[in-house]
Amino acid sequence: MPHYSGPLLTRPDAETLLAARAAGTGAWTGSLDLGRSTGEARLEAEAWIWRDQRYRYPSKLKDRTIYHWDGDDFAPVSRFSGSLIKLVPTEWGAPTFEIDGIKMLPTSKASPIDDAQRKVALVEPRGKVVLDTCGGLGYFAACCLEAGAAQIHSFEKNEDVLWLRTLNPWSPDPDAAASGGRLRVTHADVSQAIARIADASVDALLHDPPRFGIAGELYSQTFYDHLARVLRRGGRLFHYTGSPNKLTSGRDVPREVAKRLDKAGFKAELALDGVLGIRR
């Protein structure tokens, strides 16, 4: 799907835009791509102009919501097809996303991009072929591209998440010149597609599945055996687990994951908010 190149607005952006019109300044300077860049919009009484296109002033916008121009008006970057999936602004610029109100990326202490960089660094991607099992908004892939990975193959099961990526300027575009043909994104369930990946064909693995209660198959011994099969010896894996509360869940998910990975053929240890494995 082609990436959106129009303006993105949050409630604070809209308020400053409208305040500039009310002040009669004739121009507004700010970011219309969630902090990726800064530009200027020309202000008229009934419309504002950005990159030679005219837009109506937005009506009242909601908090914790990002809006895009749908051709007629500013609409929320959200979809409902069984679950409500939406792009959510953060104080860091790069957004997170939610599924039925559950935040899918940690953003309370750091930018989701900075968080992804720390995790990607554990697998040392420079010059490597990387398998990104659950692509999400593509932040792991973006960090792999920046770190000099030779190839990244990302899988994403949810079509609506792939749509969010086309509207998020922080998500890497596989077709953009900056990607250099190194990123491939496949709309598929990796728990099934992994059986078709050749043995020892990847150098590094990033596994960021939804929580165990939603996608237990991505924590199974069968799936971990496949991860070990496709990763060359000495290759590195980072598996995000988060830190579920053992008192309420009754489980120690990170240690359970480490034990299964060890059984599959990894030397596994707890690292950051997940598990680092090295293929034996």
C-alpha positions in Angstrom: 0.0 0.0 0.0 1.3 3.5 -0.8 2.3 5.6 2.1 0.3 8.7 3.0 2.0 12.0 2.5 -0.6 14.5 3.7 -0.8 16.3 7.1 -1.3 14.6 10.4 -2.9 16.5 13.3 -3.3 16.0 17.0 -5.5 18.1 19.2 -2.5 20.3 20.4 -1.5 20.9 16.8 -5.0 21.9 15.8 -5.3 24.3 18.7 -2.1 26.1 17.8 -3.1 26.3 14.2 -6.4 27.8 15.1 -4.8 30.2 17.6 -2.5 31.4 14.8 -5.4 32.1 12.5 -7.2 34.0 15.3 -4.1 36.1 15.9 -4.1 37.0 12.2 -0.4 36.0 11.8 -1.0 34.6 8.2 1.3 31.7 8.8 1.8 28.8 11.2 5.1 26.9 11.8 5.1 23.4 13.3 5.2 19.7 12.6 2.5 18.0 10.5 4.2 14.6 10.5 4.4 13.8 14.2 7.7 15.4 14.8 9.7 14.1 11.8 10.0 17.6 10.3 8.9 21.2 10.8 7.2 23.2 8.1 5.0 26.3 7.5 1.4 26.5 6.6 -0.2 29.6 5.1 -3.4 30.7 6.8 -6.5 32.0 5.2 -9.9 32.7 6.7 -11.6 29.5 5.5 -8.6 27.2 4.8 -4.9 26.7 5.3 -2.4 25.7 2.7 0.4 23.2 3.1 2.6 21.9 0.3 0.4 23.7 -2.2 -2.8 21.9 -1.1 -5.7 23.5 0.7 -7.3 22.0 3.9 -10.4 23.1 5.9 -9.7 24.0 9.5 -10.4 21.0 11.7 -13.4 20.9 14.0 -12.9 19.9 17.6 -10.4 17.0 17.9 -10.1 14.3 20.6 -7.2 13.7 22.9 -4.9 10.7 22.3 -5.9 10.6 18.7 -4.1 11.3 15.4 -6.1 12.6 12.4 -5.4 12.3 8.7 -7.0 14.1 5.7 -9.4 11.6 4.0 -10.1 13.9 1.1 -13.1 15.6 2.7 -12.1 16.2 6.3 -9.8 15.2 9.1 -10.6 11.6 10.2 -9.1 9.5 13.1 -6.3 7.1 12.2 -8.3 4.2 13.4 -10.3 1.2 12.1 -12.8 -1.2 13.6 -13.0 -4.7 12.1 -13.6 -6.9 15.1 -11.2 -4.9 17.2 -10.6 -1.2 17.5 -7.1 -0.4 16.2 -5.8 3.1 16.4 -2.6 5.1 16.1 -1.9 7.0 19.4 0.3 10.0 19.8 3.1 10.1 22.4 5.2 12.8 23.9 8.2 11.4 21.9 6.8 12.1 18.4 6.8 8.5 17.2 3.4 7.1 18.0 2.3 3.8 19.5 -0.9 1.9 18.6 -3.6 0.3 20.6 -5.9 -2.7 20.0 -9.1 -2.4 22.0 -7.5 0.1 24.3 -4.4 -2.0 25.0 -1.2 -0.2 24.3 1.1 -2.4 22.1 4.4 -0.6 22.7 6.1 0.7 25.8 6.2 4.5 25.8 6.1 5.6 29.4 9.9 6.0 29.9 11.3 6.4 26.4 10.5 6.8 22.8 9.3 3.6 21.1 12.1 4.2 18.6 14.7 4.4 21.3 13.3 1.3 23.0 13.4 -0.6 19.6 17.1 0.6 19.1 18.2 -1.0 22.4 16.5 -4.3 21.6 17.8 -4.4 18.0 21.3 -3.7 19.1 21.3 -7.0 21.0 21.1 -9.0 17.8 23.9 -7.0 16.1 22.1 -6.6 12.7 24.8 -4.9 10.6 25.4 -6.8 7.4 22.9 -9.6 8.4 19.7 -11.1 7.1 17.1 -10.4 9.8 13.8 -12.1 10.4 11.3 -9.8 12.1 8.4 -12.1 13.1 5.7 -9.6 14.2 6.4 -6.4 12.4 3.8 -4.1 14.0 4.5 -0.5 13.2 7.9 -1.4 11.8 10.1 0.2 14.4 12.4 -2.9 14.7 12.7 -2.9 10.9 13.5 0.9 10.9 16.3 0.4 13.4 17.7 -2.6 11.5 17.8 -0.4 8.3 19.5 2.4 10.2 22.0 -0.1 11.7 23.0 -1.4 8.3 21.2 -4.8 8.1 21.6 -6.4 4.7 18.0 -7.6 4.5 15.0 -7.6 6.7 12.0 -9.8 6.2 9.0 -8.7 8.4 5.7 -10.5 8.8 2.5 -8.8 10.0 -0.7 -10.8 10.4 -3.1 -7.9 10.9 -4.2 -6.0 7.8 -5.3 -3.0 9.9 -1.9 -2.7 11.4 -0.4 -2.6 7.9 -2.8 0.2 7.1 -1.6 2.1 10.2 2.0 1.8 8.9 1.1 3.6 5.7 -0.2 6.6 7.7 2.7 6.6 10.2 5.7 8.7 9.0 7.9 6.8 11.5 7.1 3.4 9.9 9.6 2.5 7.2 8.3 2.3 3.6 9.7 -0.8 1.8 9.4 1.0 -1.5 11.1 4.2 -0.4 14.6 4.9 -1.7 15.8 5.1 1.9 15.0 1.4 2.3 17.3 0.5 -0.6 15.3 -2.6 -1.4 16.4 -4.2 1.9 13.0 -4.4 3.6 10.3 -6.9 2.6 7.0 -6.9 4.5 4.7 -9.9 4.1 1.0 -9.9 5.2 0.9 -13.4 6.8 0.7 -15.3 10.1 4.3 -16.1 10.9 3.3 -19.0 13.0 2.3 -20.7 9.8 4.6 -19.0 7.3 7.8 -20.0 9.2 7.4 -23.6 8.1 8.3 -22.4 4.6 11.5 -20.5 5.6 14.6 -22.5 4.8 16.9 -23.9 7.4 19.7 -21.7 8.6 18.7 -18.9 6.2 18.7 -16.0 8.6 21.4 -14.5 10.7 19.4 -12.7 13.4 15.8 -12.8 14.8 13.5 -10.3 16.4 10.4 -11.7 18.0 7.9 -9.2 19.4 4.6 -11.1 19.7 1.4 -10.0 21.3 1.0 -11.0 24.9 0.7 -14.7 25.7 -3.1 -14.7 26.3 -3.7 -13.4 22.7 -1.2 -15.3 20.7 -0.1 -18.4 22.7 1.0 -20.1 19.4 3.9 -17.7 19.2 5.2 -18.9 22.6 4.9 -22.6 21.8 7.7 -25.1 21.8 6.8 -25.9 18.1 7.3 -22.3 17.1 10.6 -22.0 19.0 11.8 -25.1 17.3 11.2 -23.4 14.0 13.0 -20.3 15.1 16.0 -22.4 16.0 15.8 -24.2 12.6 15.8 -21.1 10.5 18.6 -19.3 12.5 22.2 -20.1 11.7 24.5 -21.3 14.5 25.7 -18.4 16.6 22.9 -16.2 15.4 21.1 -14.0 17.9 17.5 -13.7 18.9 15.7 -11.1 21.0 12.2 -12.2 22.2 10.1 -9.5 23.8 8.0 -10.8 26.7 7.2 -7.7 28.7 7.0 -8.0 32.5 3.6 -9.5 33.3 2.7 -9.4 37.0 3.5 -12.8 38.4 1.2 -12.3 41.4 -1.9 -11.7 39.2 -1.0 -14.0 36.3 0.5 -16.8 38.4 3.2 -17.2 35.7 6.8 -16.1 35.1 6.5 -15.7 31.4 10.1 -14.6 30.7 11.6 -17.6 32.5 9.1 -20.0 30.8 10.2 -18.5 27.5 13.9 -18.9 28.3 13.4 -22.6 29.3 11.6 -23.3 26.0 14.2 -21.5 24.0 16.9 -23.5 25.7 15.1 -26.7 24.9 14.9 -25.6 21.2 18.6 -25.1 21.0 19.4 -21.6 22.3 21.6 -20.4 25.1 19.0 -18.1 26.7 19.1 -15.4 29.3 16.8 -12.6 30.5 17.7 -9.2 28.9 15.9 -5.9 29.0 12.1 -6.7 29.0 12.6 -10.0 27.2 14.9 -12.9 26.5 18.2 -12.9 24.5 19.0 -16.2 22.9 22.1 -17.4 21.0 21.7 -20.4 18.7 24.0 -23.2 19.9 
